[in-house]
Structures are given as structure tokens and as C-alpha cells.
Amino acid sequence: MSRILATHTGSLIRPTELLSFLSAKARGAAVDEDAYQLRLSESVDDVVRKQVEAGVDVVDDGEMGKASWITYLYERVSGLESRPIELEGPSMLPPSRDRQAFPGAYAELDALDEAAVRKSSAQEQAPSAWYCTGPLRYDRTAIDRDIANVKAAVAQHEGVEAFLPVVAPASAYWLTNEHYDSEEEFVFALADVLKQEYRAIVDSGLLLQVDDAVLMHECDTILAGGGSYDDYRRWAELRVRALNHALEGLPEERVRYHVCFGSWHGPHAFDPPLRDVIDLILQVNAGAYAMEQANPRHEHEWRVWEDVKLPDGKKLIPGVVTHHTNVVEHPELVAQRLVRLAGVVGRDSVLAGTDCGFAQGAFVKRVHEEIQWAKLSALAEGARLASQHLWSR
């Protein structure tokens, strides 16, 4: 390609009509399955069309069929059961140094998120977590549906490629092992399940995107609980090995690996520096690495690539617009972000992306839908301007 392609990281805001089905399913209520499947396929058609109209080159299904980017997996796997839990605080998220340092801010943020979930999903049941109580087995029904929906939607638009985002072993959160004999055996059993999902996506001709927010922010969680950085490294390295096991045999050029530091609107003052974890990221057998570069906590980290060599043939998908603010980035700023990174790693090694999804699951929006589409349009226009600059030299 003689230009920088525009893409994003996956989760987009679900339409109201689809949310009514997703909220009913979250409550365990019966739904008209045929009507749900029709609404889902229509929603995927619509979200793909809007991405194309915004100028996005590599699109996805917006994760329309998932209530959560993490726990969707548990609905596709046997050997698990869900149980109510008692929260120690206002949020299911674990303690962290960020939460310890900004307790008042997080109290307000948690209340806003809880109100958004209740408004969108009408959930009244107690919080729950998942437990592994038997051998893990994967059911392909839902992934085959997602593949069919996005391929049918993309077929209506010429010159558009598509990816599907799915979870990484490290990010399979709120899941406790009660069956396997060791943590390693459990994590690799989970990787064996994910291997089937990953293979299904790649075999279908779609790009695979592996989402892994937890790999980064678990560092803060472990240190907040009294653990050491070495403890975190051991935790993370096991899960990177498991991820590579799940990716074994897949062509790297068909795999994107997305890492972020969590999509919540918080200070993020204790995110680990990218420089300290970049080696973990580059160990993953992927052809492209998508990571935050647009928000004020991580924008400076493009300079990491001045000292760390991007492996030959690999690509970067920097976030050049962010879900962390309602301000719509100017296309000139987007172009500047892309040009400066291209000056370090080469223009052919860069795509334009977003920091993270604009929706955290189905029920929490990170920006308004109008702002989401404006940001994606700015992303595409910035990629066009950057390409004009980089290929006119």
C-alpha cells in the first residue's frame, strides 16, 4: 500500500435496539432468538457501513454480539459456572495503587459506571464471578455466527478488510481455577480453548486481533497487593507463553496484538511504563502491535521505538485518537502523530489506530456515539494527510 491504513481496536457503541436483547440475555430472560439474530446481523451491517463511511480501511463487527469483551468467552466454554460474589468495595475491579491514591475520584467514577450499566442493562442481580469446575471445552456456535455476520457485512463494500477481536489468556479475568492441578496447567488449558477460536477466525480469511488489557494493568494490581515486580513478570511471562501456544501455527501477518492499560476513565498514574514491558509485548508472535499513544499518559512513549528495534516485517498500530476524552482530535494532530512515528520505524510499518474501544462492553460508553464517529473520521483524515506527506517526499 502507498498509504497508511486506518483501523481501530474493536469495541463500538451498541445500538439501543440490540441492547434490549443483550440486557435480557444478561438477566437470563428468555428472548425471541430469531428476532435477536436478525437484529444482531442488521447491527453488524450497520456498524460496518458506518466505519466505511468514516473512512476506516480495516473494520470489525464492533463486538455487537458480546456483552463483555472478557466474559463473552465464558458463554462459549463448558467446564465453568457462575456464582454470586460479595464485593469488598464499589467495583469488581481489584485494588490498585491508582485506586489507593485517588479514592474519591474512583468512588465517583465507579458510581457513574454502575449507573450506566443499570440504565442500559436493567441488571439487578448480584455481582458474579466465574469458576472453572471441570475440563474446559469450546463451543464454536457463537464465533461461527460472528464470522458469518462480519463477512456478509464486509462483502457489501469493495476494498475493505475485516478483523475480529477476541480475548487473550491473560485477560480472561474474574475466572478462578478449581479443577486443574496448577496455575500453569489451567492457563494452558485456557489457551487450548482460545486456540480453537483464533484458528476459526484466521481460517475464515479474517484478521485475528487478540485483546490484552489485563497484561499491563495487572502490574499495578500485583504491586498494590504487596507483590514485587518480579512477581508480576512471572505472572505475565506464563501468560505470554500460553498466548504463543494458542497462536501456534497461525501466520503472524494475520495476527494483531492489542495491549492497553485499561479503558476506564481514571488517572492511570500508576500504569507501568511501556519501556518496562515492551519486551513482553514483542515476545508475542503477532504481525502487528496496537497500543496507546494518543492519551496524555502514554503519548510520549512513541520515543521508546528510538531505542527498541521493531522486528523486521512487523507493524505498529498506534492509538492516534483516544477514547479517554470527548475532544475530537484535529486531523492535523493525528497526521503529526503518525508522521513522527513513521520517521522512527518507517512509513510502511505504521497503521492508524485508536487507544482502545469506544465502549467497554455493551453497557458502558466511553464517549457519546456521535463523538465516536467523529473521532474515527478524524482518524481516517489524519491518516490521509500523513500519507500525503510521507509519500510525497
C-alpha positions in Angstrom: 0.0 0.0 0.0 1.2 3.5 -0.8 -0.6 5.0 2.2 -1.3 4.5 5.9 -4.4 2.4 6.5 -7.0 3.5 9.2 -8.3 0.9 11.7 -9.3 0.8 15.3 -9.3 -1.6 18.3 -12.7 -3.1 18.1 -15.5 -2.3 20.6 -18.0 0.2 19.3 -21.2 1.5 20.9 -24.2 -0.9 20.5 -27.5 0.4 19.1 -30.4 0.7 21.5 -32.4 -1.9 19.8 -29.6 -4.5 20.2 -29.0 -3.5 23.8 -32.5 -4.6 24.7 -31.7 -8.1 23.6 -28.3 -8.1 25.3 -29.7 -6.8 28.6 -32.4 -9.5 28.6 -29.8 -12.2 28.0 -27.6 -10.7 30.8 -30.6 -11.1 33.1 -31.1 -14.6 32.0 -34.5 -13.7 30.5 -35.9 -15.5 27.5 -35.7 -13.8 24.2 -37.1 -14.4 20.7 -33.9 -16.0 19.3 -34.8 -15.5 15.7 -35.5 -11.8 16.3 -32.3 -11.4 18.2 -30.2 -13.0 15.5 -31.8 -10.8 12.9 -31.2 -7.6 14.9 -27.6 -8.7 15.5 -26.9 -9.2 11.8 -28.5 -5.9 11.0 -26.4 -4.2 13.7 -23.2 -5.6 12.2 -24.3 -4.5 8.7 -24.9 -1.0 10.0 -21.7 -0.7 12.1 -19.6 -1.9 9.2 -21.3 0.6 6.8 -20.7 3.5 9.2 -17.0 2.5 9.6 -16.6 2.5 5.8 -18.3 5.9 5.6 -16.0 7.3 8.2 -13.0 6.2 6.1 -11.9 3.2 8.1 -10.0 0.7 5.9 -9.8 -2.3 8.3 -13.1 -2.7 10.1 -14.7 -5.1 12.5 -18.2 -6.1 13.8 -18.0 -3.6 16.7 -18.3 -6.6 19.0 -22.1 -6.3 18.6 -22.7 -9.9 19.8 -20.8 -9.5 23.1 -22.0 -8.1 26.4 -18.4 -8.1 27.6 -15.0 -8.3 25.8 -13.9 -10.7 28.5 -16.8 -12.7 29.8 -18.2 -13.4 26.3 -15.7 -16.3 26.3 -17.3 -17.9 29.3 -20.6 -18.2 27.4 -18.8 -20.3 24.8 -16.9 -22.7 27.1 -18.1 -25.6 29.2 -16.5 -26.6 32.5 -17.4 -23.2 34.1 -20.0 -22.0 36.4 -21.1 -18.5 37.6 -21.6 -17.7 41.3 -22.7 -14.5 43.1 -19.9 -12.8 45.0 -19.7 -10.2 47.7 -17.8 -7.1 46.6 -15.2 -5.7 49.0 -15.7 -2.2 47.5 -17.9 -0.5 45.0 -16.3 -2.1 42.0 -15.4 -5.6 40.8 -12.0 -4.3 39.7 -9.2 -5.3 42.1 -7.4 -2.9 44.4 -4.6 -0.9 42.7 -2.2 1.8 43.6 -4.2 4.1 41.3 -7.4 3.4 43.3 -5.5 3.8 46.6 -4.1 7.2 45.5 -7.4 8.6 44.2 -10.2 7.1 46.3 -12.6 10.0 45.9 -12.2 10.1 42.2 -12.7 6.4 41.8 -15.8 6.5 44.0 -17.4 8.9 41.6 -16.2 7.0 38.5 -17.5 3.7 39.9 -20.9 5.3 40.6 -21.1 6.7 37.1 -20.2 3.3 35.5 -22.7 1.4 37.8 -25.5 3.9 36.8 -24.6 3.4 33.1 -24.8 -0.4 33.4 -28.1 -0.3 35.3 -29.6 2.1 32.8 -28.5 0.1 29.8 -29.0 -3.4 31.0 -31.5 -3.1 33.8 -29.3 -5.6 35.7 -30.5 -6.1 39.3 -28.8 -9.4 40.1 -25.9 -9.7 42.4 -22.4 -9.3 41.0 -20.9 -12.7 40.0 -17.7 -14.3 39.1 -16.8 -17.4 37.1 -15.2 -20.6 38.3 -13.5 -23.5 36.4 -15.0 -26.7 37.9 -14.2 -29.1 35.1 -12.3 -29.6 31.9 -12.6 -26.7 29.5 -14.4 -27.4 26.2 -15.1 -24.8 23.4 -18.4 -24.4 21.5 -17.9 -22.8 18.1 -21.5 -21.7 17.6 -21.1 -18.1 18.5 -17.8 -17.5 16.8 -19.1 -19.1 13.6 -22.1 -16.7 13.8 -19.8 -13.6 14.4 -17.6 -14.7 11.4 -20.6 -15.1 9.1 -22.1 -11.8 10.2 -19.0 -9.7 9.6 -18.1 -11.4 6.3 -21.6 -10.8 5.0 -21.4 -7.1 6.0 -17.9 -6.6 4.5 -18.9 -8.2 1.3 -21.1 -5.2 0.6 -18.1 -2.9 0.4 -15.2 -3.1 -2.0 -11.6 -2.9 -0.8 -12.4 -3.3 2.9 -10.7 -5.8 5.1 -12.0 -7.0 8.5 -10.7 -8.3 11.8 -12.4 -9.9 14.8 -11.2 -9.0 18.3 -11.1 -11.8 20.9 -9.6 -12.1 24.4 -6.1 -13.1 25.4 -5.3 -15.7 28.1 -4.0 -13.0 30.5 -7.3 -11.1 30.1 -9.6 -13.9 30.9 -10.5 -12.2 34.2 -12.9 -13.0 37.1 -12.1 -16.6 36.4 -10.9 -18.9 39.3 -9.5 -22.3 38.8 -11.0 -25.1 40.9 -10.2 -28.0 38.6 -6.7 -28.1 37.2 -3.8 -29.1 39.4 -1.6 -26.0 38.8 -1.9 -22.4 37.6 0.2 -23.3 34.6 -2.0 -26.3 33.6 -5.1 -24.1 34.0 -3.7 -21.2 31.9 -2.6 -23.6 29.1 -6.0 -25.3 29.2 -7.5 -21.9 28.6 -5.0 -21.3 25.8 -6.1 -24.6 24.2 -9.7 -23.3 24.2 -8.7 -20.0 22.7 -6.6 -21.7 20.1 -9.8 -23.0 18.6 -11.3 -19.5 18.5 -8.2 -18.0 17.0 -7.9 -20.7 14.3 -11.5 -20.3 13.3 -11.0 -16.6 12.7 -7.8 -17.0 10.7 -9.2 -19.9 8.7 -12.2 -17.8 7.7 -9.9 -15.3 6.0 -10.4 -12.6 8.6 -7.7 -10.9 10.6 -7.4 -12.0 14.2 -7.0 -9.4 16.9 -6.0 -10.6 20.4 -7.1 -8.1 23.1 -4.9 -7.9 26.2 -5.6 -5.0 28.6 -5.1 -7.0 31.7 -1.5 -8.0 30.9 -0.5 -4.3 31.5 -2.7 -3.2 34.4 -2.2 -6.4 36.4 1.3 -5.0 37.2 -0.4 -2.2 39.3 -2.7 -4.8 40.9 0.1 -7.1 42.0 2.2 -4.3 43.4 -0.8 -2.8 45.2 -1.3 -6.2 46.9 2.2 -6.3 48.2 3.8 -8.3 45.4 7.0 -7.4 43.7 7.8 -6.5 40.1 9.4 -10.0 39.8 6.1 -11.5 40.8 4.4 -9.6 38.1 7.0 -10.6 35.5 6.5 -14.3 36.4 2.7 -13.9 36.2 2.9 -12.1 32.8 5.6 -14.4 31.2 3.5 -17.5 31.9 0.5 -15.9 30.1 2.6 -14.7 27.1 3.9 -18.3 26.7 0.3 -19.5 26.8 -0.7 -16.9 24.2 2.0 -18.1 21.9 0.8 -21.6 22.4 -2.7 -20.5 21.3 -1.2 -18.8 18.3 1.0 -21.7 17.2 0.7 -22.5 13.5 -1.1 -19.2 12.6 0.6 -16.9 10.1 1.9 -13.8 12.1 0.8 -11.4 9.3 -2.8 -12.4 10.1 -2.5 -11.6 13.8 -2.8 -8.2 15.6 -2.0 -8.0 19.3 -3.7 -5.1 21.1 -2.5 -4.0 24.5 -3.7 -1.1 26.6 -3.6 -0.1 30.2 -7.4 -0.4 30.8 -10.1 1.7 29.1 -11.6 3.2 32.2 -11.6 7.0 32.7 -9.2 7.3 35.5 -5.9 8.9 36.4 -3.8 5.9 35.2 -0.9 7.4 37.2 0.5 4.0 38.1 0.4 2.4 34.6 3.8 0.6 34.1 6.0 2.5 31.6 5.9 1.0 28.1 9.6 0.7 28.2 9.4 -1.7 31.1 7.0 -4.1 29.4 7.8 -3.7 25.7 9.8 -6.9 25.7 6.8 -8.9 26.9 4.7 -7.4 24.0 7.3 -8.2 21.4 7.5 -11.8 22.6 4.0 -12.3 21.2 4.0 -14.0 17.8 2.0 -11.3 16.0 2.5 -9.3 12.9 1.2 -6.0 14.3 1.1 -4.5 17.7 -1.7 -2.0 18.7 -1.1 0.2 21.7 -1.9 3.5 23.3 -0.2 6.7 22.0 -3.0 9.3 21.9 -3.8 10.0 25.6 -1.7 12.2 27.8 -0.4 9.4 30.0 1.2 7.5 27.1 1.6 9.8 24.1 5.3 10.4 24.9 6.1 6.7 24.6 6.4 6.8 20.8 10.0 7.6 21.6 10.5 4.1 23.0 11.0 3.0 19.4 14.1 5.2 19.1 15.8 2.7 21.4 13.8 -0.5 20.8 14.0 -2.0 17.3 10.7 -3.1 15.8 11.4 -6.6 14.4 11.6 -6.8 10.6 8.3 -7.3 8.9 6.3 -6.2 12.0 3.9 -3.2 12.1 2.7 -0.8 14.7 -0.9 0.4 15.2 -0.5 3.4 17.5 -3.5 5.0 19.1 -3.7 8.4 17.4 -7.2 9.2 18.7 -8.3 8.2 22.1 -11.5 7.2 24.0 -10.2 9.0 27.1 -11.6 12.4 26.1 -14.7 13.9 24.4 -12.4 16.3 22.4 -12.3 15.3 18.8 -8.7 15.2 17.7 -7.8 17.5 14.8 -6.7 15.5 11.7 -3.5 17.6 11.5 -2.6 16.4 15.0 -3.4 12.8 14.0 -1.2 13.2 11.0 1.7 14.6 13.1 1.5 11.6 15.5 1.7 9.2 12.6 4.5 11.1 10.8 6.7 11.3 13.8 6.4 7.5 14.5 6.9 6.7 10.8 10.1 8.7 11.0 11.4 6.2 13.5 10.1 2.8 12.3 9.3 3.6 8.6 6.2 4.6 6.9 5.4 1.0 5.7 5.4 -0.2 9.3 2.6 2.1 10.6 -1.2 1.9 10.6 -3.5 4.4 12.3 -5.5 3.2 15.2 -7.3 4.1 18.5 -6.1 3.7 22.1 -8.9 1.3 22.9 -12.6 0.7 22.2 -15.2 3.4 22.5 -17.4 1.1 24.5 -16.3 -1.0 27.5 -18.5 -3.9 26.7 -22.1 -3.4 25.7 -23.3 -1.3 28.7 -20.6 1.4 29.3 -19.9 4.0 26.6 -16.6 5.8 26.9 -17.8 8.7 24.6 -21.1 9.6 23.0 -21.8 7.8 19.8 -21.7 11.0 17.8 -18.2 11.6 19.1 -17.1 8.1 18.3 -17.9 8.5 14.7 -16.3 12.0 14.6 -13.1 10.6 16.1 -13.0 7.8 13.5 -13.5 10.3 10.7 -10.6 12.4 12.1 -8.5 9.3 12.3 -9.1 8.5 8.6 -8.5 12.0 7.5 -5.3 12.2 9.6 -4.1 9.0 8.0 -4.7 10.5 4.6 -2.8 13.7 5.5 0.1 11.7 6.9 0.2 9.5 3.8 0.2 12.6 1.6 3.2 13.9 3.5 5.1 10.6 3.7 4.7 9.5 0.1 5.3 12.9 -1.5 8.9 13.1 -0.4 
